[in-house]
Amino acid sequence: SNLSSDENVEKSVLLRQLLSLGLKQKRIQRAIAKYKTGKISFGKAVELSGIDYRAFINEMKKTGEITRYPKERLLEEARDL
């Protein structure tokens, strides 16, 4: 089936939505990768991702990269945001 007709939107609108979604996911993936390798802190990763820290933690859970820190340390860093 045709995605634009399924969503009942024009193709140009659908393309913009898909591009926006893809860019958001890329920012999140890049932030997780940098955090995972220790290049940036948790707070910086949240900032780079463009989402709040709870959403960032959920994204990390989805990828299986929950954190390199114990839960207590993660919550401590999140409080500092």
C-alpha positions in Angstrom: 0.0 0.0 0.0 1.0 3.6 -0.4 2.1 5.2 2.8 1.0 8.7 1.9 -2.5 7.6 1.1 -2.6 5.4 4.3 -1.6 8.5 6.3 -3.9 10.7 4.2 -1.2 13.3 3.7 0.5 14.8 0.7 3.8 13.2 -0.3 5.8 16.3 0.4 4.4 16.5 3.9 5.1 12.8 4.5 8.7 13.2 3.2 9.3 16.2 5.6 7.9 14.1 8.5 10.0 11.1 7.7 13.1 13.3 7.3 12.4 14.9 10.7 11.9 11.6 12.3 15.1 10.2 10.8 17.2 13.2 11.9 15.8 12.9 15.4 16.7 9.2 15.6 20.2 9.9 14.2 20.8 12.6 16.9 19.8 10.1 19.5 21.9 7.3 18.1 24.9 9.5 17.9 24.5 10.7 21.5 24.2 7.1 22.7 27.3 6.1 20.8 29.3 8.9 22.2 28.1 8.3 25.7 28.7 4.5 25.4 32.4 5.1 24.4 32.9 7.6 27.2 33.5 10.5 24.9 30.7 12.6 26.6 28.9 12.6 29.9 25.4 11.5 30.4 24.2 15.1 30.7 26.0 16.1 27.5 24.5 13.0 25.7 21.0 14.1 26.8 21.7 17.6 25.5 23.0 16.3 22.2 20.1 13.9 21.7 17.6 16.8 21.9 15.2 14.8 24.2 14.7 14.8 28.0 16.7 12.5 30.2 13.9 10.0 30.8 13.2 9.7 27.1 17.0 9.3 26.6 17.1 6.5 29.1 14.2 4.8 27.3 16.0 5.1 24.0 19.1 3.5 25.6 16.9 0.6 26.9 15.6 0.1 23.4 19.1 -0.3 22.0 20.3 -2.5 24.9 22.8 0.2 25.9 21.1 1.2 29.1 24.2 2.7 30.7 27.8 2.3 31.7 27.0 3.7 35.1 25.2 2.1 38.0 21.6 3.2 38.3 22.3 5.4 41.4 25.0 7.3 39.5 22.7 7.8 36.5 20.0 9.2 38.7 22.5 11.5 40.4 23.7 12.9 37.1 20.1 13.3 35.9 19.2 15.4 38.9 22.0 17.8 38.0 20.5 18.5 34.6 
